[in-house]
Amino acid sequence: DGGITQSPKYLFRKEGQNVTLSCEQNLNHDAMYWYRQDPGQGLRLIYYSQIVNDFQKGDIAEGYSVSREKKESFPLTVTSAQKNPTAFYLCASRLAGGIYEQYFGPGTRLTVT
Amino acid sequence: AQKVTQAQTEISVVEKEDVTLDCVYETRDTTYYLFWYKQPPSGELVFLIRRNSFDEQNEISGRYSWNFQKSTSSFNFTITASQVVDSAVYFCALSEAEETSGSRLTFGEGTQLTVNP
């Protein structure tokens, strides 16, 4: 089945540790996105990538890093510099070349203590 | 800068009632795109509809309908004869053209809809 996978569903880390969230898609989509959702709030854009080996900062990129070495993969690293990393992280992808809706993965809920 | 406002934080209705979720947006672009997504308790966002700024035609899909009015910068969503399965958080989102912003989405804060039996 085509879709977007994010693993794991729940992730726990100690403060001061970097952690990488996985996002894989087999939809042959060109663009990929990372959003953060805090309780009772909308989604905010962290990073996005429209093509392999290229990515742009979103509204809240500080404390995060990404890579896009393969079209189907867009991992997000939450570094120790991120002051409030506990949140729900959603990955999305989209066909480029027009305005197409973004399709979302199931999300990863990260808890840092 | 773009902005999306969903003034209704929570709405509670009884099954079979009609309910309208409001969405007001701000953008300086003449070309833009509006979306509605549904987020059930599982957390994954489900795409419902896309509308571009040049198409003000209202749309109906089963029990769902959308009313887009550029004059008031609104893109409201109505569920007719609501059902318990409609309970979810609904997000309205706005996107500029791909060339200028990579089609990044700006989301409203969402409306929690609870449909009681």
HADDOCK unambig.tbl for C-alpha pairs under 7 A between the chains (distance, minus, plus):
assign (segid A and resid 41 and name CA) (segid B and resid 109 and name CA) 4.87 0.50 0.50
assign (segid A and resid 41 and name CA) (segid B and resid 110 and name CA) 6.85 0.50 0.50
assign (segid A and resid 42 and name CA) (segid B and resid 107 and name CA) 5.79 0.50 0.50
assign (segid A and resid 42 and name CA) (segid B and resid 108 and name CA) 5.64 0.50 0.50
assign (segid A and resid 42 and name CA) (segid B and resid 109 and name CA) 3.96 0.50 0.50
assign (segid A and resid 42 and name CA) (segid B and resid 110 and name CA) 5.90 0.50 0.50
assign (segid A and resid 43 and name CA) (segid B and resid 107 and name CA) 5.93 0.50 0.50
assign (segid A and resid 50 and name CA) (segid B and resid 102 and name CA) 6.80 0.50 0.50
assign (segid A and resid 98 and name CA) (segid B and resid 98 and name CA) 6.80 0.50 0.50
assign (segid A and resid 99 and name CA) (segid B and resid 98 and name CA) 6.69 0.50 0.50
assign (segid A and resid 99 and name CA) (segid B and resid 103 and name CA) 6.88 0.50 0.50
assign (segid A and resid 101 and name CA) (segid B and resid 50 and name CA) 6.88 0.50 0.50
assign (segid A and resid 103 and name CA) (segid B and resid 47 and name CA) 6.96 0.50 0.50
assign (segid A and resid 104 and name CA) (segid B and resid 44 and name CA) 6.47 0.50 0.50
assign (segid A and resid 104 and name CA) (segid B and resid 45 and name CA) 5.79 0.50 0.50
assign (segid A and resid 105 and name CA) (segid B and resid 44 and name CA) 6.16 0.50 0.50
assign (segid A and resid 106 and name CA) (segid B and resid 43 and name CA) 6.32 0.50 0.50
assign (segid A and resid 106 and name CA) (segid B and resid 44 and name CA) 4.48 0.50 0.50
assign (segid A and resid 107 and name CA) (segid B and resid 43 and name CA) 6.77 0.50 0.50
assign (segid A and resid 107 and name CA) (segid B and resid 44 and name CA) 6.40 0.50 0.50
